[in-house]
Amino acid sequence: MTALLVLLRGYRLHVRVLVPCYKEPMEVVVATIMAAVSAGLPSMTRRQVTVYLCDDGKDAEKAAFIEALSATEDVVYVSGRTRKKGEVNGKSANLNFCLHKIYASLPRSELNPEDVDWSEISNKELVVVFDSDMCAKPDFFCKASAIHLDYSPQWIMEVMLDDNIALCLTPQAFHNIDPDTDLFNSINVQFWEYWLPGAFAWGYIACTGTNFCIRARALSHCGWFPEY
């Protein structure tokens, strides 16, 4: 057993996977949710992932799907948000609505009594966001080697074991696009392969909006996701 696996067992990260949706087709949302709950974790650690479907469409069929799935998986249906007049960033508002429900029991901030005190959020609380059509690969949280052979966990959970890291991005790809014929740059290779490493070298990073992981404590400290 490696030192990293021992550390992961003791660290007990809790990953909150948020999947915002509005009126996407049922089969698209189901595929995304099932990919998230099926993604592997090291066999010597307990299940540490809770998946939330943040449904702005208030779809009864999606609610029933999550309710049935909750009998065997740690999944939660969140809906009921009132969309503000003139709202310009519904996705962020949807995510923030869910996060405020998750951390509602924490003490309030002295500076803003309507919000939680960010310092009360454990540094082991992580937030992962997937757009409703972005399916996690089986090794999104840990590499397959860590799942099957019980050694060095990799990717998201290994990166976030470092308390100094608050944001981790992962590339996205499309099953119906061949990278060799991607004339419209849908996969955005120049960003992931060239621009991002250069920006990181200068101490700068930009959140890509989907399939990323952010520490909840840091997210709360900066006022949650921007809604402007």
Backbone bond lengths (Angstrom), bond angles and torsions (degrees), N, CA, C in turn:
res aa  C-N    CA-C-N  psi(-1)  N-CA   C-N-CA  omega(-1)  CA-C   N-CA-C  phi
1 M - - - 1.465 - - 1.539 108.77 -
2 T 1.338 117.29 130.77 1.455 120.29 -177.32 1.519 111.33 -83.79
3 A 1.351 114.30 164.60 1.465 119.81 178.69 1.524 110.75 -62.08
4 L 1.353 117.16 -35.05 1.458 120.04 -179.46 1.520 111.61 -64.24
5 L 1.334 116.69 -41.21 1.458 119.67 -179.74 1.525 110.65 -67.97
6 V 1.324 116.46 -38.96 1.465 120.38 176.40 1.518 109.55 -61.09
7 L 1.345 116.14 -43.23 1.459 120.83 179.94 1.523 110.53 -63.42
8 L 1.334 117.20 -42.21 1.452 120.68 -179.56 1.521 111.39 -63.63
9 R 1.337 116.49 -38.78 1.462 119.88 179.65 1.530 110.98 -62.43
10 G 1.335 116.25 -37.92 1.451 119.57 -177.97 1.519 113.10 -84.23
11 Y 1.320 117.31 -23.24 1.457 120.73 -174.03 1.526 112.25 -76.72
12 R 1.312 117.98 -33.91 1.468 122.41 175.02 1.527 112.94 54.66
13 L 1.315 116.64 55.99 1.452 120.80 174.04 1.523 109.86 -61.42
14 H 1.316 116.43 142.73 1.464 120.78 171.01 1.521 107.42 -117.35
15 V 1.327 115.66 114.93 1.454 121.59 -178.06 1.526 109.32 -97.63
16 R 1.314 116.68 121.30 1.465 122.88 176.06 1.531 107.55 -99.80
17 V 1.314 116.71 106.45 1.465 121.29 -179.48 1.528 108.80 -91.50
18 L 1.322 116.58 117.92 1.463 121.91 -179.27 1.526 109.81 -107.00
19 V 1.327 115.95 126.80 1.463 122.01 178.00 1.529 107.85 -118.90
20 P 1.333 118.21 97.63 1.468 119.73 179.52 1.521 110.72 -78.19
21 C 1.311 116.39 140.06 1.459 119.68 176.67 1.515 109.42 -146.30
22 Y 1.327 115.59 163.39 1.459 120.53 177.40 1.529 108.72 -126.43
23 K 1.318 116.88 -79.21 1.465 119.28 178.76 1.527 111.16 -133.63
24 E 1.338 115.90 33.22 1.457 119.94 177.90 1.527 110.18 -65.43
25 P 1.334 117.21 154.06 1.466 120.49 179.64 1.527 111.75 -58.28
26 M 1.310 115.59 145.76 1.458 122.05 -177.53 1.525 111.73 -55.78
27 E 1.332 117.18 -44.68 1.463 119.67 -175.70 1.526 112.15 -64.90
28 V 1.324 116.88 -30.03 1.468 120.63 178.14 1.523 110.39 -69.21
29 V 1.321 116.44 -46.20 1.465 121.41 -179.64 1.525 110.91 -65.88
30 V 1.321 117.38 -42.05 1.465 121.08 180.00 1.528 110.27 -59.80
31 A 1.333 117.26 -43.94 1.469 120.96 -179.40 1.525 110.89 -61.00
32 T 1.329 117.24 -40.42 1.463 121.67 -179.12 1.531 111.24 -68.40
33 I 1.321 116.68 -44.41 1.462 120.70 179.62 1.527 110.55 -63.87
34 M 1.320 117.56 -45.04 1.466 120.82 -177.67 1.531 111.45 -66.46
35 A 1.320 116.86 -34.93 1.468 119.67 176.79 1.523 110.59 -64.86
36 A 1.328 116.83 -38.86 1.468 120.70 -178.96 1.526 111.38 -68.38
37 V 1.343 117.43 -43.62 1.466 119.08 -177.74 1.527 111.75 -75.41
38 S 1.338 117.05 -18.00 1.467 120.31 -177.87 1.518 113.10 -94.53
39 A 1.341 117.48 -12.16 1.464 120.11 -178.34 1.522 109.98 -59.93
40 G 1.316 116.34 137.99 1.457 121.58 -171.78 1.511 115.13 -74.72
41 L 1.331 114.59 151.23 1.462 123.45 172.26 1.521 108.07 -130.16
42 P 1.336 118.48 157.55 1.462 120.19 178.62 1.519 111.31 -54.35
43 S 1.318 117.24 136.88 1.462 121.42 -174.56 1.523 113.09 -65.89
44 M 1.330 117.87 -17.79 1.464 119.83 -177.28 1.523 112.26 -96.89
45 T 1.336 116.75 9.89 1.452 120.09 175.97 1.520 109.20 -118.37
46 R 1.333 116.22 154.81 1.460 119.54 178.20 1.522 109.79 -76.97
47 R 1.327 115.95 163.12 1.460 119.68 177.94 1.522 108.93 -61.96
48 Q 1.314 116.86 127.38 1.459 121.00 -173.61 1.512 112.63 -127.04
49 V 1.336 117.63 22.45 1.457 121.61 -175.66 1.525 110.12 -124.08
50 T 1.324 116.47 128.36 1.462 122.51 172.17 1.526 107.37 -116.42
51 V 1.333 116.48 130.06 1.465 121.58 -177.49 1.527 109.24 -107.30
52 Y 1.329 116.28 129.02 1.458 122.57 -179.76 1.529 109.57 -115.97
53 L 1.319 116.70 125.47 1.462 120.25 170.92 1.523 107.34 -92.76
54 C 1.333 116.13 111.97 1.464 122.29 -177.30 1.531 107.66 -95.63
55 D 1.306 116.02 92.68 1.463 121.50 -168.82 1.521 112.08 -98.74
56 D 1.328 116.32 102.33 1.459 121.14 176.30 1.529 111.44 -78.72
57 G 1.328 115.83 -11.39 1.459 119.35 -179.61 1.514 113.91 -87.84
58 K 1.345 116.00 -7.83 1.476 121.47 178.58 1.529 111.27 50.29
59 D 1.322 114.73 51.65 1.465 122.64 -174.99 1.527 110.15 -89.24
60 A 1.308 117.50 118.38 1.468 121.91 -177.86 1.527 111.81 -63.32
61 E 1.331 117.27 -34.37 1.465 120.25 -179.97 1.523 110.74 -66.78
62 K 1.320 116.91 -40.49 1.465 120.33 178.44 1.529 110.42 -67.98
63 A 1.322 116.26 -38.49 1.467 120.26 177.89 1.522 110.63 -62.43
64 A 1.324 117.10 -41.97 1.458 121.59 179.87 1.528 110.77 -66.58
65 F 1.323 116.79 -37.88 1.467 121.11 178.02 1.533 110.84 -61.16
66 I 1.322 117.04 -47.00 1.466 121.12 -179.53 1.524 110.45 -66.53
67 E 1.316 117.33 -39.88 1.464 120.48 179.30 1.533 110.69 -61.29
68 A 1.329 117.16 -42.80 1.465 120.82 179.11 1.527 110.44 -67.15
69 L 1.337 116.61 -41.40 1.465 120.81 -178.44 1.524 111.69 -68.18
70 S 1.326 117.12 -28.23 1.471 120.82 -177.28 1.532 112.62 -66.16
71 A 1.315 116.99 -12.72 1.464 119.81 177.09 1.526 111.18 -67.94
72 T 1.338 116.59 -25.31 1.469 120.09 -177.71 1.526 113.60 -124.79
73 E 1.320 117.67 -15.44 1.456 121.27 -177.18 1.530 110.43 -128.55
74 D 1.348 115.44 157.24 1.466 120.74 179.30 1.526 108.73 -85.73
75 V 1.336 115.73 80.56 1.460 121.73 -178.93 1.528 109.21 -126.16
76 V 1.330 115.49 149.90 1.467 121.20 -176.43 1.529 108.60 -137.32
77 Y 1.318 116.23 136.56 1.469 121.79 175.63 1.526 108.26 -98.60
78 V 1.344 116.54 127.11 1.469 121.52 -179.90 1.523 108.41 -125.15
79 S 1.305 116.30 124.14 1.458 121.05 179.65 1.527 108.11 -153.47
80 G 1.343 116.04 -172.72 1.456 120.08 176.36 1.507 115.58 95.29
81 R 1.335 117.18 5.64 1.466 119.85 179.91 1.525 110.40 -70.35
82 T 1.323 116.52 140.95 1.466 121.90 174.01 1.516 109.10 -92.26
83 R 1.305 116.47 118.03 1.467 120.46 -179.58 1.532 109.71 -73.81
84 K 1.328 115.85 128.39 1.456 120.92 -177.64 1.531 111.17 -75.21
85 K 1.314 115.60 148.05 1.451 120.53 177.04 1.527 109.68 -64.47
86 G 1.316 116.33 130.51 1.458 120.63 -179.55 1.510 114.34 77.95
87 E 1.307 117.06 15.02 1.471 121.32 -178.82 1.528 110.34 -59.52
88 V 1.337 115.94 134.87 1.465 120.08 -176.35 1.524 112.86 -112.57
89 N 1.310 117.90 -14.34 1.469 120.02 -179.31 1.520 109.10 -138.30
90 G 1.328 114.83 76.34 1.457 120.56 -177.13 1.515 113.82 -63.11
91 K 1.327 116.85 -33.80 1.469 119.77 -179.03 1.528 110.66 -63.70
92 S 1.328 116.83 -48.96 1.465 120.06 179.19 1.518 111.19 -61.89
93 A 1.324 116.45 -42.68 1.462 120.16 179.76 1.521 111.05 -62.89
94 N 1.313 116.60 -38.16 1.463 122.28 177.84 1.527 110.41 -63.65
95 L 1.320 116.58 -46.72 1.463 121.49 178.91 1.530 111.00 -63.01
96 N 1.326 116.60 -44.36 1.465 120.30 -179.36 1.529 111.75 -64.47
97 F 1.314 116.87 -35.84 1.461 121.24 177.46 1.526 110.10 -59.85
98 C 1.334 115.89 -44.10 1.462 120.66 178.61 1.523 111.20 -66.48
99 L 1.320 117.26 -44.38 1.468 120.92 -178.57 1.527 111.72 -63.21
100 H 1.299 117.16 -38.24 1.464 119.94 177.94 1.530 111.04 -65.96
101 K 1.310 117.06 -32.08 1.462 120.03 175.18 1.537 110.66 -70.15
102 I 1.321 116.70 -41.51 1.461 121.16 -178.90 1.531 110.89 -60.62
103 Y 1.322 116.60 -43.93 1.464 121.10 -173.78 1.533 112.69 -104.89
104 A 1.327 116.80 20.93 1.472 121.12 -176.06 1.521 113.38 -62.45
105 S 1.323 117.71 -26.40 1.470 120.22 -175.28 1.527 113.15 -82.72
106 L 1.327 117.51 -6.56 1.466 120.41 -178.37 1.532 111.07 -77.25
107 P 1.340 117.38 156.96 1.474 120.50 178.31 1.515 111.90 -57.86
108 R 1.341 115.44 149.40 1.459 121.46 -179.88 1.525 111.67 -78.41
109 S 1.319 115.54 154.82 1.459 121.99 176.02 1.525 110.46 -74.68
110 E 1.318 117.88 138.19 1.463 121.26 177.44 1.529 110.83 -68.63
111 L 1.326 116.69 -31.41 1.459 120.41 -179.30 1.519 111.88 -79.65
112 N 1.339 116.09 -31.04 1.463 120.73 180.00 1.525 108.74 -140.29
113 P 1.323 117.09 89.71 1.473 121.41 -175.67 1.528 114.06 -58.69
114 E 1.344 117.53 -16.92 1.451 120.30 179.65 1.527 112.10 -81.47
115 D 1.325 116.71 -9.20 1.463 121.30 -178.24 1.520 109.84 -120.37
116 V 1.333 115.11 163.92 1.459 119.69 179.27 1.524 110.01 -78.65
117 D 1.312 115.84 159.71 1.465 121.92 174.14 1.529 107.10 -79.24
118 W 1.324 116.82 111.61 1.461 120.64 -173.99 1.528 112.20 -57.77
119 S 1.331 117.06 -30.04 1.464 120.09 -177.09 1.527 112.22 -69.90
120 E 1.342 117.00 -13.57 1.462 121.18 179.18 1.532 112.22 -85.42
121 I 1.331 117.64 -9.40 1.464 120.96 179.60 1.522 109.16 -83.55
122 S 1.311 116.18 128.83 1.464 120.81 -179.29 1.523 110.77 -63.14
123 N 1.322 115.86 142.95 1.456 120.69 177.16 1.526 111.73 -69.73
124 K 1.319 116.97 -7.78 1.463 121.66 179.01 1.528 111.97 -91.10
125 E 1.332 115.85 0.96 1.462 120.78 178.02 1.528 109.47 -89.11
126 L 1.334 115.62 118.89 1.461 120.97 -179.75 1.522 109.92 -116.26
127 V 1.329 116.04 147.68 1.465 122.14 176.43 1.520 108.68 -118.99
128 V 1.325 116.33 124.78 1.461 122.81 174.53 1.515 107.94 -114.59
129 V 1.324 117.31 136.13 1.464 121.70 179.35 1.521 109.51 -119.15
130 F 1.327 115.26 130.00 1.465 121.98 171.37 1.522 108.25 -121.31
131 D 1.320 118.10 128.31 1.453 119.26 167.30 1.523 108.19 -58.64
132 S 1.315 116.64 156.81 1.470 119.72 -171.28 1.519 113.59 -66.25
133 D 1.337 117.94 -10.67 1.472 120.22 177.48 1.525 111.59 -114.26
134 M 1.328 117.19 19.67 1.466 121.45 179.89 1.527 110.20 -111.38
135 C 1.312 116.75 107.14 1.468 121.78 -176.84 1.521 110.60 -92.25
136 A 1.325 116.41 127.38 1.466 120.81 177.72 1.526 110.23 -67.16
137 K 1.312 116.56 139.68 1.460 120.08 171.76 1.532 108.32 -72.21
138 P 1.335 117.60 157.55 1.476 119.98 -178.47 1.525 113.64 -56.98
139 D 1.342 117.04 -25.80 1.461 120.09 -178.43 1.529 112.26 -104.26
140 F 1.340 117.21 25.93 1.472 119.39 -178.19 1.523 111.56 -61.28
141 F 1.332 117.89 -45.25 1.457 121.48 -177.78 1.529 111.45 -82.25
142 C 1.306 117.45 -39.56 1.460 122.62 179.76 1.518 108.76 -145.08
143 K 1.307 116.44 148.19 1.458 119.78 176.61 1.524 110.64 -65.38
144 A 1.316 115.60 153.10 1.466 120.64 -177.96 1.522 111.87 -57.40
145 S 1.333 117.26 -31.98 1.464 119.73 -179.56 1.522 111.08 -61.34
146 A 1.344 115.80 -36.03 1.465 119.00 -179.86 1.517 111.34 -72.44
147 I 1.337 116.90 -31.46 1.454 120.90 -177.79 1.530 110.73 -71.56
148 H 1.332 115.99 -45.45 1.459 119.84 -171.40 1.525 114.11 -92.23
149 L 1.330 116.74 -29.24 1.456 119.39 -173.23 1.522 113.11 -111.66
150 D 1.328 116.74 1.00 1.462 121.38 176.66 1.522 113.94 58.14
151 Y 1.319 117.16 41.53 1.457 117.54 170.39 1.525 110.07 -134.68
152 S 1.298 114.61 172.65 1.462 126.48 -171.69 1.527 117.13 -2.09
153 P 1.338 117.31 102.25 1.458 120.34 173.61 1.529 110.38 -64.96
154 Q 1.311 116.97 146.73 1.453 120.23 -175.02 1.520 110.60 -129.62
155 W 1.326 114.45 177.91 1.449 124.05 175.50 1.522 111.66 62.85
156 I 1.330 117.92 -137.89 1.469 121.36 -168.01 1.520 112.88 -50.64
157 M 1.310 118.06 -53.22 1.463 119.90 -171.97 1.518 112.00 -70.43
158 E 1.326 117.50 -30.34 1.461 118.88 176.08 1.528 110.39 -71.74
159 V 1.326 116.75 -45.11 1.461 120.30 -179.69 1.525 111.05 -58.51
160 M 1.328 116.08 -44.99 1.460 120.04 -174.09 1.527 113.45 -79.27
161 L 1.318 118.28 -0.65 1.460 120.17 170.68 1.531 111.01 -68.06
162 D 1.328 116.49 -19.89 1.462 121.63 176.29 1.528 108.92 -83.77
163 D 1.327 117.72 109.66 1.463 121.74 -177.11 1.518 113.36 -61.53
164 N 1.320 117.59 -16.49 1.461 120.44 -179.97 1.524 112.69 -80.37
165 I 1.321 116.59 -9.83 1.468 121.14 -179.59 1.524 109.22 -100.62
166 A 1.323 116.64 128.30 1.460 120.97 -178.36 1.523 112.94 -112.32
167 L 1.338 117.83 -17.46 1.461 120.81 -176.21 1.516 110.22 -141.45
168 C 1.325 116.04 131.38 1.463 121.55 178.26 1.530 108.23 -131.41
169 L 1.330 116.37 124.33 1.462 121.41 -179.74 1.521 110.43 -101.15
170 T 1.329 116.80 150.02 1.463 121.17 173.93 1.521 108.76 -130.04
171 P 1.331 118.02 142.91 1.472 120.83 -179.40 1.524 111.31 -66.40
172 Q 1.308 115.71 158.67 1.456 120.53 174.94 1.519 109.23 -120.01
173 A 1.317 115.12 152.31 1.461 121.10 178.23 1.525 107.81 -140.28
174 F 1.332 115.93 169.64 1.459 120.68 -176.67 1.524 109.26 -127.95
175 H 1.334 116.19 129.50 1.463 120.04 -175.79 1.522 112.17 -66.63
176 N 1.335 117.85 -21.18 1.462 120.48 -177.64 1.528 113.18 -103.16
177 I 1.344 116.61 16.39 1.465 121.04 176.79 1.515 109.66 -126.45
178 D 1.322 116.78 126.35 1.460 122.35 176.34 1.532 107.78 -84.22
179 P 1.334 118.16 120.10 1.475 119.72 -178.93 1.522 113.52 -54.31
180 D 1.324 116.53 -30.06 1.473 119.91 -177.86 1.527 112.50 -76.23
181 T 1.312 117.62 -15.28 1.468 120.81 -179.60 1.528 111.34 -124.17
182 D 1.319 117.05 26.15 1.474 122.66 -176.73 1.532 109.60 -82.13
183 L 1.334 116.09 74.32 1.457 121.41 -174.11 1.531 112.60 -64.95
184 F 1.329 116.77 -28.98 1.462 120.46 -176.64 1.530 112.46 -97.23
185 N 1.324 116.70 11.11 1.457 122.60 174.37 1.533 111.99 55.63
186 S 1.322 116.95 41.90 1.464 120.77 179.57 1.521 111.65 -63.83
187 I 1.334 116.57 -33.91 1.458 121.14 -178.21 1.537 111.32 -79.98
188 N 1.334 116.10 -16.76 1.466 121.26 173.32 1.530 111.94 61.07
189 V 1.330 114.55 51.28 1.465 120.16 -175.55 1.518 111.89 -60.06
190 Q 1.336 118.04 -41.83 1.470 119.36 -175.69 1.522 111.63 -62.51
191 F 1.357 117.36 -29.90 1.464 119.89 177.97 1.514 110.76 -69.23
192 W 1.341 116.31 -50.63 1.464 120.40 -174.42 1.526 112.46 -73.18
193 E 1.317 117.59 -37.38 1.460 120.38 -173.15 1.524 113.94 -89.76
194 Y 1.341 117.01 -27.04 1.462 118.86 -172.82 1.534 112.92 -123.68
195 W 1.331 116.58 -54.33 1.459 118.92 -174.66 1.518 112.12 -67.07
196 L 1.325 118.36 -47.27 1.460 121.65 -174.24 1.532 112.62 -63.63
197 P 1.342 119.48 -47.55 1.478 117.70 177.15 1.530 112.65 -59.35
198 G 1.332 116.31 -35.84 1.460 119.10 178.41 1.518 112.07 -67.24
199 A 1.348 116.06 -42.35 1.461 119.94 178.52 1.524 110.87 -64.17
200 F 1.332 115.50 -39.97 1.465 119.99 179.85 1.527 110.69 -62.81
201 A 1.324 116.35 -37.50 1.470 120.59 179.69 1.530 111.07 -62.50
202 W 1.332 116.27 -27.11 1.464 121.24 178.65 1.519 112.20 -92.06
203 G 1.321 117.02 5.09 1.452 120.42 177.86 1.513 114.03 81.98
204 Y 1.337 116.75 22.36 1.467 120.78 -178.17 1.527 109.92 -122.08
205 I 1.316 116.62 145.82 1.459 120.38 176.30 1.529 108.14 -146.40
206 A 1.315 117.55 149.13 1.471 122.40 178.48 1.515 108.42 -125.44
207 C 1.312 116.91 132.05 1.462 120.87 -179.75 1.524 109.69 -72.51
208 T 1.316 116.89 133.92 1.461 121.53 -174.86 1.521 113.28 -89.15
209 G 1.330 118.95 -8.94 1.451 121.23 172.49 1.514 116.50 94.28
210 T 1.319 118.17 -17.02 1.460 120.63 177.15 1.522 109.49 -151.39
211 N 1.333 116.13 158.67 1.470 124.68 -175.87 1.526 113.30 41.64
212 F 1.325 114.50 49.50 1.460 121.21 174.50 1.526 108.24 -123.98
213 C 1.335 115.80 165.27 1.459 121.56 177.93 1.530 108.27 -127.81
214 I 1.331 116.10 132.41 1.464 121.03 -179.74 1.520 109.00 -134.09
215 R 1.315 116.19 143.62 1.454 120.04 179.09 1.532 109.07 -74.06
216 A 1.330 117.24 126.86 1.462 122.00 -174.68 1.523 112.02 -59.81
217 R 1.304 116.23 -36.72 1.475 120.91 -179.03 1.527 110.47 -61.53
218 A 1.328 116.48 -46.26 1.463 121.01 179.64 1.526 110.88 -67.72
219 L 1.332 116.29 -39.26 1.460 120.83 179.40 1.523 110.68 -61.93
220 S 1.321 116.74 -43.90 1.465 120.71 178.60 1.528 111.06 -65.65
221 H 1.319 116.18 -38.94 1.472 120.99 -178.28 1.526 110.94 -59.83
222 C 1.340 117.49 -34.53 1.470 119.77 -178.34 1.528 112.32 -94.97
223 G 1.342 117.23 12.17 1.453 120.14 173.86 1.515 115.15 91.82
224 W 1.330 117.45 22.28 1.466 123.49 -179.74 1.533 110.73 66.95
225 F 1.318 116.65 -166.63 1.462 120.07 -178.14 1.526 110.31 -71.61
226 P 1.338 117.43 136.89 1.480 119.71 -178.61 1.527 110.99 -67.65
227 E 1.320 116.52 135.10 1.462 121.64 -178.28 1.526 112.76 -106.53
228 Y 1.320 116.94 8.09 1.463 120.26 -179.58 1.518 110.71 -91.37
